[in-house]
Amino acid sequence: MALDSSLIGQVRPGGTLLVTRSRLRLFAKATGQTDPLFTDVEAARKKGHPDLPVPPTFYFGVDLEMPDALGYLREIGVDPRALLHGEQEFTYHQMAYAGDELTSSSVVADVFEKKGGALKFLVTEVPIVNQHGTTVVTMRNTLVVRELAGVKA
């Protein structure tokens, strides 16, 4: 399958992640977060949260929880070596907390090219829902697929 506009509207399942306090604390440490809101349950509760809140960019990892996160791209003929991260956008709808189970799915929103086809762009919308089926965030991802010598995207 080629990376072209025929992919627009194609839906694929994503990953599921049970958000744990330890995972949130590790994420906070890895990203240099020093606000105790993200590591200390009592500090979070003092600020009106029921548990540790999920930090804004943590959601990106939910879609990577599937067994083969790049498998979909290989199925449509994209060589992972040709990928560049183009853009990431988040629209927040509701808070998520430690104890929530988050699930992603993805729909291809756009496919276009620049530089005479040397750069192809794959834009996906990724809603993340909690265990109640409520959308907590929608991500919009743009991947750039560059032309590799001898490889077609």
Secondary structure as GFF3:
##gff-version 3
##sequence-region A 1 153
A	DSSP	three_ten_helix	5	7	.	.	.	ID=ss1
A	DSSP	beta_strand	11	18	.	.	.	ID=ss2
A	DSSP	alpha_helix	21	30	.	.	.	ID=ss3
A	DSSP	three_ten_helix	36	38	.	.	.	ID=ss4
A	DSSP	alpha_helix	41	46	.	.	.	ID=ss5
A	DSSP	three_ten_helix	56	65	.	.	.	ID=ss6
A	DSSP	alpha_helix	71	75	.	.	.	ID=ss7
A	DSSP	three_ten_helix	80	82	.	.	.	ID=ss8
A	DSSP	beta_strand	83	92	.	.	.	ID=ss9
A	DSSP	beta_strand	101	114	.	.	.	ID=ss10
A	DSSP	three_ten_helix	115	117	.	.	.	ID=ss11
A	DSSP	beta_strand	119	129	.	.	.	ID=ss12
A	DSSP	beta_strand	135	146	.	.	.	ID=ss13
###
